[in-house]
Amino acid sequence: MKRILVDQDGVLANYEAGFEFWFRGLFPGYDVIPYEQRNTFYQEDQYGIIYPELKERIEAIPRLNGFYASLPLIRGAVEGIEKLAESNDVWICTSPKVDNPYCASEKFEWIRRFLREKWVRRTIITKDKTVVKGDYLIDDKPNIQGEYVPEWEQIVYDHPYNRGIEKKRFTWDKIDDFLRWVN
Ligand SMILES: [Mg+2]
C-alpha cells in the first residue's frame, strides 16, 4: 500500500475555472485566456502581461473572501480519490494562501461540501509539502520547493501551464493506468 498525497487546487478543485468565473464578474469586457493557452502557474503572471492595467486587481482575486469556497470540482475527482483510496493510503495535502485569512477554513469547507467528511480528517494544510512523508504527491505545481528534499515523487496533474516538466503525468480519467503502475 502506497501513501499518496493529493493536492487540492488544480487537482480536486478547479482553480482555473474558478478564477475565470471571478475574472469575468470583476472585469466584464475583458476576455479570459483560453485554457489551452495558459502557460504560467500563477494566473497573474500571464494575465498581467496581457492586461497590465489589471495586474494588481488580478493578484487580489485569490485573496477575496469566498474565492476558495467557490471553486468548482474537477471532473472525475470525487470518484477518482475514492478509487485511489481503495488500495492506497491517501491524504489531501494543500498549501494555503497565507495572506488570505479565509483560505484555510474555506479549503476545509470545500472538502466537506464536495467530498465525504472523512476527507476533512485526512487533510494536511502546510506551506511546505516537502516535510510531509509519502510515496507520491499528485500536484499541478511545476516547481515544488521547501526545507527538505522530498521523500515523495511528484506526479504532475496535467494542465497546459505545466507541460514543460518532464515527470510522470496524471489526470483522473487515467486513474486505471496509474493504479496498475503504482500497485
Ligand atoms: Mg495545486
Boltz pocket constraint, residues with backbone or C-beta under 6 A from the ligand:
constraints:
  - pocket:
      binder: B
      contacts: [[A, 7], [A, 8], [A, 9], [A, 10], [A, 11], [A, 139], [A, 140], [A, 141]]
      max_distance: 6.0
